[in-house]
Amino acid sequence: MEEGDFPVRRWEDLDNDILLKILTFFDRFELSAGVAHKTLDLSVLKSNFIKRRESRTYMWTQSDKTLTCLLKICLNLSCGNILTLIFHYNLYVCNDQLTYTAERCPRLKRLVMPAWNRIEKTGICRAIRMWEDLESLMMPSIVNPPFVMEEIAMSCKIFAELKILGPCDMLFASTLVSFLPNLKVLSVRCTVLSKSVLVTILDGLKKLEVLNISNCIVIEDLPPPAPKKILTELDELILEKASRLCKFLTCMSDSCIMCQRTRNDEGLMRWYKYEEGLWKVDEGLKDISGGKLHSICWNLEMEVCEPLD
């Protein structure tokens, strides 16, 4: 800090009572001008964390309280009018925070999920049951997808769009076919996709209209010990099966920057290395980042500590 400068404090360092006191000085219309509209964009909120061990324990302190405080302010002002809710894929929301959000967004139609790490099965299922009008979901990769898709199938009767930020293996593809056979739009970009998984999707999702596999590494299924064969173009079988679709988006070009990034990241896209907000862009879905959104511009820093002995 140079001479004459004043010390700078960050929003997330403020005590919650002080933060609330500051906000009370704003006119209700000023605070709710964006929140009361139909889209709430919280994608600027993300967690900074350090990986210490595989069996690490997260110790959430002031940042967790600040996130809860912000959710209460925004969602109470929204008066239940939120139709589109956008979280950052690296925001670690807990069960109580997700449940609180779901209770105050009963009319939600489009959701971009935060990270799953702190959300238990009971938490996500309870939230999904409250979102009967949910039509579209963008989700980070999840270890055990069947219970999520089954809950969506039971609770969200008009669900039609799904974007996956991460791997789509045979388990995921089979789960989609079993529980969401009426899916109309599916996006699986910038990941490794086997030919057998692609066939399963095209054969099983009879009502699919749009499929986006842009920038994917498509591999041929060969029995071991044969090495995986990366396809440079889609064969006639895939193209024939995809011909019934209204839109089939694909790119496997060596000159494409996004294809190059997928290969450099070995099919597990490290979105944090690239342009801010790039992860939200999708050619096959409606632009979730378009239009006039209300953004909460506090950057939350989450602390990650070693497990206590």
N, C-alpha and C positions, 0 to 999 in steps of 0.2 A: 504494500500500500504506500503510495507516494505521499509526501508531506502535504498536508492540507486536505487530503481525502478523508471522507467519513467512512467508518466501518460499515460494511454491507451485510445485512441479514437476509436469509432466504425465507420465503413463505413457509416452507416445510419446517423451519426451525421455530416458528411461532407456537406459543401455547394455544391449544384449541379455544380456550375461553377468549383470548385476545383476538384470534382470527374471527370468531363469531361476532365479537364486539365491533370489529372493523366493518364487517359485512352489514351490520344493522344500520350503519350510517348511509348506505346506499338506498335509493328509492326502490320500492318493491318492483316497479316496472323495469328499472335498470337491471336488476338482478334476474328478473324472469323473462326479459326480452328474448333471450335465446332459449333458456331452459323450458319455458312454457310451450315452445314450438314442438314439432313432432320428432325432431332428431336431437339426440344428445351424444356428442362426440367426446369421449374421454380417452381418445387414443394417444394423447400427449402424456398420459400418466403411465410410467413404466417403472419396473423395479430394477434396481442395480444390485446384483448379487455376486458372490464369490463361491465357486465350487471348491470345497475343501476335501470332502470325501464322498464316496458313493452313498453312504448312509448318513448324510448330513442332516442337521436339524436347523430349521429356520427360526431365528429369534426376532420377531417383529415388534418394534418398540414404538417410538413416536410416529413413525411413518404410517403404521397401521391405524393409529388413532386419527391421524390427519385424513387418510382415505375415507374412513368411516364418517368423519365430520363433513367432508365434501359431498359424499353420497347423500347424506341426510339433507344438506342444503339444496342440492340440485333436484333430488327426487321429490322433496316436499313442495318445492316451487313448481314442479312440472304438473301437479294436480292430476296425475295419472294419464297424461296426454302423450307420453313418449311412444312412438311407433317404431323408431329405429334407434338402437343403442350400440355404440361402438366402444369396445375396450381394446387396449393394446395387448398383443399376444404375450408380452412379457410383463404383464401386471398380475401379481399373485394375490388374487381375491380369495378370501376364506368363505366357509359355509355361511356364516351369519351375514356377511356382506352381500353374498349372492342372493340369499333368501330375502333380505331387506329390499334389494333391488327388484326382485321378481314381484314382491307384494305391491310395489308402487309403480310397476309398469305392466298392468294386467292386459293392456291392449297391444302389447309388443308384437310386431310383425317381422322385423329384421334384426338379427343379433350377430355381433362379432364377439366371440367368446374370448375371455382372458385365459391365462395359463391355467391348467388343470391341477397343478401340483398340490394345492392346498384345499381343493374341493373334493369332498367325499361323495361316494355314490348316492347316499341319502340326500345330500345337498343339491346335487345337480338334478336328480329325479324330482325332488320337491319343486324346484324352480320351473322345470319344464312343464309340470302339471298345471302351473299357473298361466302358462303361455299358450292358451288354446288357439289363439289366432296366429301363431308363429308360422311364417311362410318361408323364411330364408335364414340360413345359418352359415357363418364362416367360423371354422374351428381349427385351433392348433392340433397337432397330432396327439392321439391319446392311446394309451397302452391297451385298454380294454373297451373297444367301441360298442359291442353288442348291446349292453344295457342302456346306453345313450340312445341308440337308434330305435330300440324297442320302446323306450319311453316316449320318444317323439312320435312313433307310429300310433301309440295308444292315445296320446294326449293332443297332438297337433294334426287335425284331420285335413288341413289344407296345405300342409308343408310341401314345398315344391323345389327349393333351391338349396344346394349344399356346395360349399367350397372347403377343401381340405388343405391346410397349410402344413404339409408334411407327407410322410410315406403313405401309400395306399397299397397294401399287400392283399393276398388272397382272402385273409380273414375279413379285412375291411370290405372288400368287394362282395364277398358272400353275405356279409351282414346287411349291406345295402339292398341286395337282391331279396333277401328274406323279409326285411322289415319295412323297406321303403320302395316297393316295386313301382309306385306311381310317381317317383321322382322325375321332374321335367328338366332340371338344369343341374349339371355336375361339373365342377372344376377341380382338376388335380394337376396343378402346374408345378414346374421346377422340382421334380423328384424322379426317383427311379420307378419305372412302371414296366412290369413284365407283360409279354404278349398274352399269356393266359389270363391275367387279371383284366386286361383290356377286352378280351373275348367274353369273359364272364359278365362284365359291365354291359357290353353291347347286346349280349344275348338275354341277360336277365332283366334289365330295365327296359321293358317294352314301351313305356310311354316317354322315354327320354327324348327331348327335343334338342338340347344343347349339351355338347360335351367339349370341354376345353382341356387338352393335354399339352398345351404349348410349353416348349422348353423342357420337356421331360426327356430322360434317358430311357429309351425303350429297349428292353433286352429280350432276346430269344430264349425260351425255356429249353435247356439242354440237360439231359440226365448227367449226374456226376459220374466220373470226375472231370467231365468236359468243362472248360471255363465258360463264363457267361459271354454271350455274343451280343454286342451292341449294334442295333439296327441303324443304318444310315437313312433308311426310308421305310415307310409302312408298306407291307405287302398287300396283294390283291384281296386276301381274305378279310383283313381289317377294313380296307377301303370299301369293300362290298357291304359288310355289316354296318358300316357307318353311313352308307349312302341314304338310309332312311331318315337320318337326322335332319332337322332344319338347319343346324349349324354345327360343324365339326372343326374345331380350332386346333391346329397343330403347327409346330415349328421345330425342325431338327437341323437347323443350318449352322455350319461351322462359323459363318460370319456374324451370327446373331449374338449380341452381347449377353442377353439373358441365358441363351443356351450355353455359352462359354462359362458363365457363372455357375450354372447347375453342374457342369462337368468339373469345374475347379473345386466345387464344394462336395463333389462325389455324391450328388443326388440328395444331400441334406442341406437345404438352402440356409445360409447364415445371413438372414435378412438384415441384421444389425450392421453389417459391413457396407450396405448400399444406401441409396438415396432414401431420405426420410419419407415414410408413407408409401414406399414402393410395394410393400407387402399387401396393401389394401387394394391395389389396382388389379382389375380382372376384366379381360375382354369378353368373357362369357356371361358375367353377371351385371346387374345394374350397378352403376358407379356409386358405391356407398359413401365416397368422399366428396361427391358433387353437391351442388346447391349451397345454401347458406346454413352452415352448421354452428352450433354453439360449442366452443372449446373451453375446457378448463385448463389453464396454462400453468399449473403448478407441477414441478417435477419432483416426484417422490423418490427418495433414496431409501431402499430397504436394507437393513443390516442382516448379514448372515454370519452366524457364529458357529464355532465348533460345538459338538454335543458336550453337555456338561458331564463330568465324571461323577 
